[in-house]
Amino acid sequence: MWAVTAQGQNAMRRFLGLVSAATLALGATTASADNAVGPISRINLTNNTFVVDGQTFTASPTNTVGVKLRDLKEGDNVRVNYSQRDAREGGDPINAMRLEKTE
């Protein structure tokens, strides 16, 4: 049979406190998504970049979900999902996670 000592209980409480703090810290750094909606004002197929609402985005041919950049043209209305963290960190161009053509 296992005997629980006061010292063991204190160690377990400290461990659970650290796990809780780490979980909260990881949750706070998780990137949340934002959207940009509007017409494409510029496309550069060589660099896989495009501009919507004054922000430059990159559309990876292998990682961006949705319509392919090569199937769009300047003036097409789109919705771009991107990471707010990329935008805050001044990442230019901002990585487009999802690209949709809208009407």
C-alpha positions, 0 to 999 in steps of 0.5 A: 500500500502507498503512503502519502507524506506531507512532503509528497503532497507539497511536491505534487502541488508544486508540479501541478502549479508548474503544469498549469502555468505552462499551459496558460503560457502556451495558450497565450502565445497561440496565434489567432487568425484574422482576415483581410477582405478586398480587391487584389491591387498587385500580384507577383507570381515570381515571388508568390506575393499579392497585396490586399488592403495595403498589406503584402501577403505570400501564398505558398503553392503547397501550404496555402489552402484555397484558390491558387494565386496563379488563378487570380488576377489584379482586381479580384476580390478575395478573403485572406486568413492570416496569423495575427502574430505574423502581422504583429511581428512585422513579417512582410510578406504575411503568410496567407493561411487560406485564400478565397475568391469572393464576389 
